[in-house]
């Protein structure tokens, strides 16, 4: 070490580093992080136990099949009540094991995570003139839409139809119905079609774009053949287990801040030139070199 030269300690070096950083104008800013992205948007949804009507052949009346259970989003909630419907022509629609609907979702602005609606019913039967061609043990219709950083995604996962039996005669075996398929039958004085689990995806809802799906457990279409006791006959249209969910057009990632430093340099001052004065008015005198006497 040279005499008189100051010793630079670690503390001194740290102070110099801090001074340099401050001189450069470092600003610590919170930048977006994909992992912390939230989803902004709006949710919709609904769940019903059934929807249906009986139209008489002579056009004299259309009788709605009552649906006591219905909820919707964003309010959400649940409802549970059984169904026992009989019209004057001896058509009966019964759910004796219970029916319930429920919708829930997270939609506390601006955060949206999901929308879920479910319709469940147990022990369904439809009869006409004491003949019961269709029985169903259990239906669960479920529609879910989940918001992700890539956009909303809809699914029918959890939808099931159990122990369904469609007959064409008393004591006959149940007709085979493929998953997601349908079967036609003829059981006088009725004939019709039964369809299992239909899914209807969509990318818009009104003016909103996004993702949604409507799920139904079972669709039944019955033609009631006129008889002596029921001369008018009729057409029964019935959908059992209805669930729908949708997340709308505002579902786009909104990043949250993280501690990522960004250096913003301090502007450098530009020197201001010193103005020069007016030229010297005196005549310029040339200075000649001195000559020796020998010259």
C-alpha positions in Angstrom: 0.0 0.0 0.0 1.3 3.4 -0.9 1.7 5.9 1.8 -1.1 8.4 2.0 -3.5 6.4 -0.2 -7.0 5.8 1.5 -8.1 2.3 2.3 -11.3 1.2 0.5 -13.4 -0.9 2.9 -16.4 -3.0 1.8 -18.7 -0.5 3.3 -17.1 2.2 1.2 -17.5 0.2 -1.9 -21.2 -0.4 -1.2 -21.7 3.4 -0.7 -20.1 4.0 -4.1 -22.4 1.4 -5.7 -25.5 3.0 -4.2 -24.3 6.4 -5.4 -23.8 5.1 -8.9 -27.3 3.5 -8.9 -28.9 6.7 -7.7 -27.0 8.7 -10.2 -28.2 6.5 -13.0 -31.8 7.0 -11.9 -32.9 3.4 -11.1 -36.6 3.0 -10.6 -38.0 -0.3 -9.1 -41.2 -1.1 -10.9 -43.6 -4.0 -10.5 -44.0 -5.8 -13.9 -46.6 -8.4 -15.0 -46.2 -12.1 -14.2 -48.1 -14.7 -16.3 -48.2 -17.1 -13.3 -50.1 -14.5 -11.3 -52.6 -13.5 -14.0 -56.2 -13.1 -13.1 -59.2 -13.4 -15.4 -61.7 -10.6 -15.8 -65.2 -11.3 -17.1 -68.8 -12.1 -16.5 -70.6 -15.4 -15.8 -74.0 -16.7 -16.7 -75.7 -20.0 -16.1 -78.9 -21.9 -15.2 -80.2 -25.2 -14.0 -83.7 -26.7 -14.3 -85.2 -30.0 -13.4 -87.3 -30.2 -16.6 -88.8 -28.3 -19.4 -91.8 -29.7 -21.3 -95.3 -29.4 -22.5 -98.3 -31.5 -23.7 -100.0 -30.3 -26.9 -103.4 -31.8 -27.6 -103.9 -33.1 -31.2 -107.0 -31.0 -31.8 -105.0 -27.9 -30.9 -107.4 -27.0 -28.1 -104.7 -26.5 -25.5 -101.0 -26.7 -24.8 -100.4 -27.8 -21.2 -97.0 -26.9 -19.6 -95.4 -29.5 -17.4 -94.6 -27.6 -14.2 -91.0 -27.1 -13.2 -90.6 -26.2 -9.6 -86.8 -26.1 -9.5 -84.9 -23.4 -11.4 -81.8 -21.3 -10.5 -79.5 -19.0 -12.4 -76.2 -17.2 -12.3 -74.8 -14.8 -11.3 -77.2 -14.9 -8.4 -76.8 -18.7 -7.9 -78.4 -20.8 -5.3 -80.3 -24.1 -5.0 -83.8 -25.5 -5.1 -85.3 -28.9 -4.3 -88.8 -30.1 -4.9 -90.4 -33.3 -6.3 -92.7 -33.5 -9.3 -96.0 -35.3 -9.7 -98.0 -34.2 -12.7 -101.2 -35.7 -14.1 -103.2 -34.2 -16.9 -106.9 -34.9 -17.5 -106.1 -37.5 -20.2 -104.3 -39.7 -17.7 -100.7 -38.8 -18.7 -98.5 -38.8 -15.6 -95.0 -37.4 -15.2 -93.4 -38.3 -11.8 -90.1 -37.9 -10.0 -90.5 -39.8 -6.8 -86.9 -39.9 -5.5 -86.2 -36.2 -5.3 -85.1 -33.4 -7.7 -82.6 -30.6 -7.0 -80.7 -27.9 -8.9 -77.7 -25.8 -7.9 -75.6 -23.0 -9.5 -72.5 -21.4 -8.1 -69.5 -19.5 -9.4 -66.8 -17.0 -8.5 -67.5 -13.7 -10.1 -66.3 -11.0 -7.7 -65.1 -8.3 -10.1 -62.6 -8.2 -11.6 -61.8 -11.9 -10.6 -63.6 -14.7 -12.4 -62.7 -18.3 -11.9 -65.6 -20.5 -12.8 -69.3 -21.1 -13.3 -71.0 -24.3 -12.4 -74.6 -25.5 -12.7 -76.0 -29.0 -11.9 -79.5 -30.6 -12.1 -80.1 -33.9 -10.4 -83.2 -36.1 -10.3 -83.9 -39.6 -9.1 -86.6 -42.2 -10.0 -88.4 -40.7 -13.0 -91.3 -42.4 -14.8 -93.8 -41.3 -17.5 -97.1 -43.2 -18.0 -100.1 -43.0 -20.2 -103.3 -45.0 -19.7 -101.6 -47.0 -16.9 -98.8 -48.0 -19.3 -95.2 -47.0 -18.3 -92.8 -47.3 -21.2 -90.0 -45.2 -19.7 -88.3 -45.2 -16.3 -85.0 -43.7 -15.3 -83.0 -44.4 -12.1 -80.9 -41.2 -11.9 -79.9 -38.2 -14.0 -77.1 -35.8 -13.2 -76.6 -33.0 -15.8 -73.6 -30.8 -15.1 -72.2 -27.8 -17.0 -68.9 -26.1 -15.9 -67.0 -23.3 -17.5 -63.5 -22.5 -16.1 -61.4 -19.4 -16.8 -57.8 -20.0 -17.8 -55.0 -17.7 -18.9 -55.7 -19.0 -22.5 -59.4 -18.2 -22.2 -62.5 -19.9 -20.8 -63.1 -23.7 -21.3 -66.5 -25.5 -20.9 -67.2 -29.1 -20.1 -70.0 -31.6 -19.2 -67.8 -33.7 -16.9 -69.9 -35.3 -14.2 -73.0 -35.8 -16.3 -74.5 -39.3 -16.0 -77.7 -41.2 -16.8 -78.2 -44.4 -14.8 -80.7 -47.3 -15.1 -82.8 -46.0 -18.0 -85.3 -48.4 -19.4 -87.4 -48.0 -22.5 -89.8 -50.8 -23.3 -92.1 -51.7 -26.2 -94.3 -54.2 -24.3 -95.1 -55.1 -20.7 -92.5 -57.6 -19.5 -90.2 -57.0 -22.5 -86.5 -56.3 -22.0 -85.2 -52.7 -22.0 -84.1 -51.4 -25.4 -80.4 -50.7 -25.8 -79.5 -47.0 -26.0 -75.9 -46.1 -27.0 -74.2 -43.4 -24.9 -75.1 -40.0 -26.3 -77.5 -41.7 -28.8 -81.2 -42.3 -29.1 -83.8 -45.0 -29.6 -87.3 -45.1 -31.1 -90.0 -47.2 -29.7 -93.7 -48.2 -30.2 -95.7 -49.1 -27.2 -99.4 -48.6 -28.1 -101.1 -46.3 -27.3 -97.7 -44.5 -27.4 -94.7 -44.1 -29.7 -91.7 -41.9 -29.5 -88.0 -41.3 -29.3 -85.7 -41.1 -26.3 -82.3 -39.3 -26.6 -79.5 -39.5 -24.0 -77.1 -36.6 -22.9 -76.9 -33.9 -25.5 -74.3 -31.2 -25.3 -74.5 -27.9 -27.1 -71.3 -25.8 -26.9 -71.2 -22.1 -27.9 -68.8 -19.3 -28.2 -71.2 -16.4 -27.8 -74.1 -15.4 -25.6 -76.0 -12.4 -26.9 -73.4 -9.8 -27.6 -70.7 -11.5 -25.5 -68.1 -13.9 -26.8 -66.4 -16.5 -24.7 -67.2 -20.2 -23.9 -70.3 -22.0 -22.7 -72.2 -25.3 -22.8 -75.8 -26.4 -22.4 -76.2 -30.0 -21.2 -79.3 -32.0 -21.1 -79.7 -35.5 -19.5 -82.6 -37.0 -21.4 -84.9 -35.8 -24.1 -88.3 -37.5 -24.6 -90.7 -37.1 -27.5 -94.0 -39.0 -27.2 -96.9 -39.3 -29.5 -100.1 -40.2 -27.6 -102.3 -42.2 -30.0 -106.0 -41.3 -29.6 -108.0 -43.9 -27.8 -111.5 -44.4 -26.7 -110.7 -42.8 -23.3 -108.5 -40.1 -24.8 -109.9 -39.3 -28.3 -107.8 -36.2 -28.8 -104.4 -37.8 -28.3 -101.4 -35.4 -28.1 -97.7 -34.8 -28.3 -95.5 -34.8 -25.2 -92.1 -32.9 -25.4 -90.0 -33.3 -22.3 -86.4 -32.5 -21.4 -85.0 -33.8 -18.1 -81.9 -32.5 -16.3 -80.9 -29.1 -17.8 -77.6 -27.3 -16.9 -75.9 -24.4 -18.6 -72.8 -22.2 -17.9 -71.0 -19.4 -19.7 -68.1 -17.0 -19.2 -68.3 -13.9 -21.3 -66.1 -11.7 -23.5 -64.1 -9.9 -20.8 -62.4 -13.1 -19.9 -58.8 -12.0 -20.7 -55.7 -12.2 -18.6 -55.0 -9.2 -16.4 -51.4 -9.6 -15.0 -50.6 -8.8 -11.4 -47.4 -6.9 -10.6 -44.2 -8.6 -9.4 -40.9 -7.2 -8.1 -38.9 -7.0 -11.3 -36.5 -4.0 -11.4 -36.4 -1.8 -14.5 -33.6 0.7 -14.8 -34.6 4.1 -16.2 -31.5 6.2 -17.0 -31.4 9.8 -15.9 -31.3 12.2 -18.9 -27.8 13.6 -19.6 -27.4 17.3 -19.6 -26.1 18.8 -22.9 -23.5 21.6 -22.4 -24.6 25.0 -23.4 -22.1 26.8 -25.7 -20.7 30.1 -24.4 -21.6 32.9 -26.9 -18.6 34.6 -28.4 -18.2 38.4 -28.3 -18.1 40.9 -31.2 -14.9 40.9 -33.4 -12.0 43.1 -32.3 -12.3 46.3 -34.4 -8.6 47.1 -34.3 -6.5 46.3 -37.4 -4.6 43.2 -37.4 -0.8 43.6 -37.1 1.4 40.9 -38.4 4.4 40.1 -36.3 7.5 39.6 -38.4 10.4 37.5 -37.3 13.5 39.5 -36.1 16.5 39.6 -38.5 20.0 39.3 -37.5 22.5 42.1 -38.3 24.4 39.8 -40.7 21.3 39.7 -43.0 
